[in-house]
Amino acid sequence: MYQLIALPRVCLIGIIFVSCSYALAQTKIATPQPIGSISGHVYIDGKAAAGVEVGAFASDSINRRVANAQSKTDSEGYYQLGGLPAANYQIMTFTPNLIVAENEPQSPMFGYFASAKSVLLAAGEDVIDINLKLKRGGVITGKVTDADDKPVVEERVTLQPVVEQGQPQTRMPYQVSASMYQTDDRGVYRIYGLPPGRYRVSVGRSANAGFTGTGGFYLLTYHPDATDINRAEAVDVAEGAEVKDVDIKVGARGETHSLTGRVVDAETNLPLSGLRIGIMFEQGGGFSSGNITGADGTFTIQGVTRGKYGVYVSQDSINSSDFYSDPVSVSVADEDVNGIEIKALHGVSVSGTVMGENIDLKDLLRQIPTLRVSINVIPADGRMTPTTIRSFGSATVAADGSFTVSGLRPGRVSLNVSSSDSAKRPSITKVIAGGVVVSQGFEIERQPVSGIQLVVAYGTGALRGSVTLQGGTLSEFRTEVICRRDGSRITGGAYLDARGHFTMNALVPGSYDCYLQFIPNGRITTRPPQPPHQPVTVSNDTEVEITFLVDLTPKGVGP
């Protein structure tokens, strides 16, 4: 049905060349970079919108909500954001009551920042026609009261989209204001900026919610007063409409209990301090409780509902220790549980050295002084169940390239390297254990493991390009560019911006196979085309430019 063509940039300007080949243009990355701008129009319900605040957020500031540039639309809905250095930006409006009026499958932020468009701005580039089309969002408002008809204050309200059979999933917008999902001093809530659709509205938690905090909790109750989801009344919200009096009446508050115990060394029976305590539901799903053992090894976990749990010494890639434990089974009924004793075991240590594949070790550590080795351990048989407790550990690589990660559970090990600087992406190209190259990790038991060698590659190459669609659209898919380095497990990936542009940085030198991956954007009715491939050679401190051309014209259809 589709014809796909993958062409390098030089192919698109073939009038200059006698023939078209896969030669790739390479240019030195210029620094410092000149500034550029992004401009366009804002439309609300199809009409130009004046006085709308628009901001550009770089990828390194999106969570801080601090705009790199900000402007207000004029009488014709036009905005311009200037003074921008080269970066990947999200262009957003400051209009939480409005929602996006067009499906933008290429933006990975769609559904998170509903009115955003991604723009990959090159150095000194002036990008135009980044238009934001918005429409009025819906509103649900009501009041939450208890069994005595008193207002329930500062209680979180939850919305659950109701998806009919065969219908696409409703995309909830980013919660610009968390306070609108919480009742005020009158028990009143007002949630705005909602896409059209059907919703269930509820407050409270299920009886086996696990942690609810101190002071008790309200049992999960749906509008109007149903504790059974099958009795919940769905609320229909039309575009720009306000649905009032979506009230909820809850019952009496449920009780919570506490778990108290201590952690001791399984060999010496002495108390252990500073260990993080984890808790697991009987049906699976373990996580840290946030509790750390005191000087006498004791801990107290509060706000636990009725149910069966497993309590254990927890680890993650940041909070590691020299100990681990198996879960101790605990049943919580109508009272607190005391006297829990967790016997902690000394974990296994894994040590070794790091060496550079294409770079001297000293130069590698100079460029990445925060280089860390992380280890993840899963059961030796590879089978993961809901009750499997993962084991993590990490360590900073020393100046001589050595590392030691302690406190690991026995099992199958996988290793990774990382940097605190997200712009720098080192990769492991080879793991040598016992003088043998291992591709699927290796097993550890109760004895320390030493002599592991990690061959690490790091590069400063860059890849920039675009994807052009002709003869159709891919509205049901989001397109991602994948580049795999030949002969290694190194992979780079990038999403397309609103114009179909993409970039990859910090690439290791070598030959890559680059191709397109079409990711379903919800329920699909058509099959994606076969992904086109293109070979690419990357070098340090150079930028390679490529272009993918995808012909979506159905076979047999032409001018």
N, C-alpha and C positions, 0 to 999 in steps of 0.2 A: 504493500500500500504506500510506503514511503520510500523516497530516495534520499540517502544521506551522503553528504560530501564533506570531508574534513580538509580544509585548506590552510596553509600558513598565510600570514599577513601579506607576504610578497605576492601571493597568487591573486589577491584582490586588486592589485595594481598591475595586472599582467600587460597592460598597454606599454609598459616601459621595457618589459623583458620579452625575449623571443619565445621562451617556454616557461611553464609553471612547474616548479619542483617543490620538495619539502625543505628547501633551504630556509633557515630561520634568521631573522634580523637580530643582531646582538648589539647592545649599546651600553656604555658605561653608565652606572647610576649616578646622576649628578647631585652634588650637595654643595651649598645649601639649596633647597628647593624654593622656587618662587611660589607666591600665593595664588589661589584661584578663587572661583565663586560658583555658587549654585543658585539658580533662579527658576521661577515658574509661577503658576497661578493656583489659587485655592478656590474650589467651587463647593457650595453647599446647596444640595437639591438642584444641581445643574446650573446654578446662578453664581456669578462672581461674588466672592465674599470679602468685604472690606473690613479692616480692623482686626484681622485674625493674627495672633502671634504664631510665628513659625521659627523653629530652631534647628540647628545642625549639631548633632551629637557624634563625636568621634567614637570609635569602638572602645577606646580606653577610658571614656568618661560616661558611657551610657548608663552605668549603674549609679553614678553620682548625681545624675539628672542636672548636670551643669552644661549648658549649651556652649559650644565653641563659637557660635555666632547666632544672633537672634534678630528678627526683623518683624515688622507688622505690615500686612497687606494694604495696598493703596485702594482707591475707589474702584479699580478694575480687578481687584483680587490678586494683583501682582506682588511678588516678594523677591528680594535678592539678598543672599547671604554671602558677604564678601570677606576677604582677609583669611581665607582658609588654606592651610598647607595641605599637601598630598596626604590623604588618609581615606579610610572607609567610613562614611557618614550615614547616619539615620536622619532623614529629614522628617520632622514631626510638627504637628500643630498642638498648641496648648488648649485643647478643646475636649475635655473628658466627657462632655455630654453628647459628642458627635462620634459617629462610627464611620469606617471606611465604606465607600459606596461602590467600590470595584474590587474584584478578586485579584490580588497580586501574588500569584503562586511562586514567583521567583524570589520573593523576600522571605528569608527564614524567620524574620521578626514578625511576620503577619500573624495576628492572633495574640501577640504579646504587646506590641505597640501597634494598635489597630490602624492608626492614621499615618504610619511611617512608610517611607520608601528608602531603600538602600541605594547609595550613590558612591561609587568608587572614583574618587577624584584624583586625577594625575597632577603632577607638579605644574602649576601655572595654567591649569585648564579652567575654562569657563563653561560650565554645564548649564544648558537651558532646557526649558520645557519639562521640568520635574513637577508635574501638576498633581495636586492632591484633591481627590474628589470625595466629599463627605456627605453624609446625610444625618438626619436627626435620629438619635438613639431613643429607645423606649425607657420607661420608668416603672418600677414596682415599689410601692410604698405601703406601709401598714404598721401595726402595733403588736408588741409581744407582751402578754400578761400571764400571771401565774394562776394557780388554782383559786386564789383569793381575789382575783381581778386587780391585783396590784401590778404596776409596770415592772417589767424585767429590764434592768438597767445594765448597759455595757455588755450585752450578750451578742455574740457573733451570729449573723444571719448568713445562711448558705443557699446558693442557687444551683440547681442541677438541671441542665437542659434536658428536655424530653425529646428524644429522637425517634421519629416514626420509622417503621420498616421501609428500607430502601431510600431514606432521606439522608443527606449529608450531615455530618456532625456540626452543631452550632459552635462557632468560634467565639469564645469568650474574650472580651478585650482586656488589656492590661488594667489592673486595679490601681488607677492613679491615686485614689483616695481610699485607704483602708478603712477610714472612719465611717464611710457610707455603708459598710457591711456590718456596722455595729449599732445597736440601739442607743438612743440618747437617754437623758434623765426622765423622759416621759415614756420610755419603752418604744419610741417611734424610730423607724428606719426608713431610708429612702435611697434606693439603688438606681443609678441612672447610667446612660450610655450603653444600653443593652441592644444587641441585635434582635430583629424580629424573630419570634419563635415561641415555644411553649417551655415553661419552667416549673419545677417543683421548688418550693420555698420551705426551708426548715431551720430549726435552731436545736442546740443541744448535741449530745454525743450518744453513741450506742452503748448498751450496757457493758459490752466487752471492749470498750475503747482503749483500755490499757491505762495510759496517763491522762488525767484531766486537770491536774493541778489541785491545790488544797481548797477546801471550802465546799466540796461537793460539786454536783453538776446536774443539769437538767437532762432527762432522758430525751433522745432524739425524737423530735415532734415536727410533723409536717403541717402546713396550712390545710385546714383550719385548726385541727386538734388531734391529728392522727399519728399514732406511734407505729402504725403499719403502713409501709410505703404503698400498698395496694389500695389504701383508703385515702391517700393524699389527693387533693384537688389541684390539677395543673392550672397554671395561669398563662393565658394567651396574651402575648405582647405584640402589638402592631408597630410599624415604623413610626417613631415620633410620638407614640401614644403613652399616656400615663394611666396605669392600673392602680386604683386606690383600694384601701380597706382590705389588703391581703394580710389579715390578722392571724396570729398564732396564739393558742392558749396551751401552756405547758402544765404538767403536773408538779408534784412535789419534787424537791431536789434529791438526787440519789447520793448515797454516801460513798466516800473513798477511804482507803486504808493505807497503812504504811508497811514497808518491809525493812526490817532491821537485822543486821548481822555483822560478820567480820570476815576478813580474808587472812589466811595464814599460809605460811610456806609448807607445802606438802611433805617436805623432808625434815624440817626442824620444828614444825608446829609453831613457829614464832610469827607474830602479827606482821603484816606488810602494809606500809603506808604509801600514799601517792598513787594508788592504782585506780584506774577508771572502771566503773561498774556498768555492765551492760545488762539488758533485760530482753527476753524473747517471749513472744506469744506462743502458746502451745501449738498453734497451727503454723508457726514460723514467722520470720521477719524480726531479726534481732537488731538492736540499736543501742547507742549509749544513753544511759539515764541522766548523764551530766553529773553524777555523784562520784566523788573521789574519796578513797579511804583515808581516815585520819591517822594520827600518830600511833594509835593502838589498833589499827587495822579495821576499825568499825565504819559502817556506812548506814544511812537511812534513806530509803526511797519513799517519797510521799505522793499522795494523789493517785493511788492504784485502785482500779475497779475490780469487781469480782472476776475470777477466771483462773486459769492455770498458766504459769510462767516458768521460764528458766532464767536463773540469775548467774552471771559469770563475769570473769575479768575480761574487759573489752579492750580492743586495740583498733587503731586505724593508721593511715599512712602518716599522720601528724603526731598523734598521741600514742607512741609506742613505749613498751617497757620490756623488762627481761622476763616477764611472767605471762602465762596464759592459764586458762582453766576450762574444764568442761562445765556445762550448765548444771546448776542445782535446781531440781524441780520444786516448785512452790505452788500451793493452792490457796487462793484468797477467797474467803466466803463472807462472813459477816463481822470479822474482827481483824485487827492488825496481826501481822506475822512476825515473830521475833525468833532470835536464836539461829538464824541462817549462818552456816559456816561453809565458806568456799575455800577449797584447798588448791592453791596456785602451784603450778609446775614451772620449773625453769625451762624457758624456751630454747630452741636451737639457734645457733648463730651461723651466719653465712658470711664469709669474708673473701676478699679477692682484690684484684687490681683492674684499673681502667687504662686502656691504651687507645690512641687515636688511629682511625683507619686512614684518613687523608690529611691528618694534622698532627703536629708534635704535641705531646701531652702538656708541656708548659704553655704552649700557645692556646690549647683548648681551655685550660683552666684560667688563663688570663682573660679570654673572651667570655667564659662562663664560670666566674668564681663561685657561683652558688650551685654548681653541678651536684645533683643528688642521685643516688641509686635507690630505687623503690622495689620492694618485693611483695608479691601477692601469693598466698598459699591456699590451695584448694585441696579437697580430699585426694588421696593417691589414686583412687579409681576414677577420678574425674567427674563423678556424679554429684551434682549439686541439687539439694533438696531445700524446701522452705526453712528447715531447721539447721541447715549447715551454717556454722560460724566461720567466717573468713578470718584469716590471719594476715596482718599487714605489718610492714616495717620499712623504715627508710633511714638513710645516713648520708651525710655530706661527704663528698670525695675529698680526701686529704691531698696536700701538695704533692706527695709522691705517687698519687693515683690510687692509693689504697682505700678500702671501705670495709666496714663491718656492720651488719644488720643483725640485731639480737632479738630474743623473745618470740621466735616463730614457732608455730605449731608444726608437727610433722605432717608431711603431705607433699604435693607436687608444687614446685616453685616456678613462677614466671617473674622475669626481671624487666625493669624499665628505667630509663634515665630522664631527668627533667631539669628545668631551670626555673627559678623564681621569676625570671624575665620572660613573659609570655611570647615576646618577639623572637626569642631564641629557642630553637627546637632541635636539640641533639637527638640522635637515634642510635639504637644498638643494631649493629649489622651482623654481629657474631657473638655467640656465647660458647666458651670453652670450659668444660668441666671434666676433670680427670684426664686432660689431654685430648678429649674428644669434643668435636663440635656438636652441640645439642640444639635442635630446632624447636622442640616442643617442651622445653623446660627439663627439670630433673627433680628427683625425689630426695627429700631429707627425712631422716628418722630421728633418733634421740641424740646422735653424736654431732658435734660441730662439723661444719663443712668449710674447707679453706681451699685456696688456690684457684678460685673462679677467675676467669679472665673475660672481661667485657671489651669488645672492640666497638668504639663509639665513633660515629661520623657526625660532622657538623659542617655546615656550609652557609654561604652568604649569597647564593644565587637567587634570582627572582624570575617569576613567570607572570606575564601579563597578556591578556587576550580578551576575546569576546565571542559570543555565540549569536549567530544570526539565523532566524527562522524565516523561511519563505514558503508561501503557498499554504499557510495555515497557522494555528496556534497550539500551544500545549497548556491550556488553562487548567487541566486536571493534574498537572505535574509540576514539581519544582525541580529545576535542573541543577546538578552539581557536577563540577569538573574534578575528575580523579586522575592523579599522576602517580604511577608506580615505577620505582627505580629498578632497572633491570638487575637481576641476580641478587636482590636483597628484599627485606620486608619493609623498606622505607616507602611510605605513602604520603602524598600531599593531597589536600582537598580544598575546594573553594566553592561557595555559592555565587550565583549571578546577582548583580545589582539590578536596578530598575531598567537599565539600558541593555542588559545582557553582558556586561563587562565583569571580569574577574581578575584576581591577582593571587599569587602565592609567593611568600617570602621565606627566607632562611632555608633554602633548598640545598641539599648536599650535591656536589658536582657528580655528574654521571649522565647516563642515558635513561630516559623515562618513556613509558608508554602512557600517553594522556588520552582520556576518553570521557564521554558524557554519561552521566547516570541520571535516569529520570525517576524521581521519587513521587509516588502517589500523594496527592494533596487531599486525601479523604477518599470517598467512594468514587471509583472511576467507571466510565462506560466505554472507553476506547483503550486499545493497547498502545503502549508507547513505541516509538520507532526503535530499530536496532541502534545501539550507541556507536557513533563513529569514533575511530581511533586515530591518533596522530603521534609519531615519534618526536621526541624533543631531547636535545642535548643541553645540559645546564652546566655553567661554569661559575666559579666564585666571582662576586662583584660585577656580575653582568646581568642584564635583564633580557629575557627572551620573549618575543611577541608572537603569538599565534592566534589563528582565527578558525572557529568551527562554523561551517555552513550546513544547515539542516534543511533539506528540501522536503516539505510536508505535502506537496502536491500529490493527490491520489493518482495512481497509475491510470493512464488512459485519458487523463484530464489535462488539457493544455490550451494555449491561446488559439 
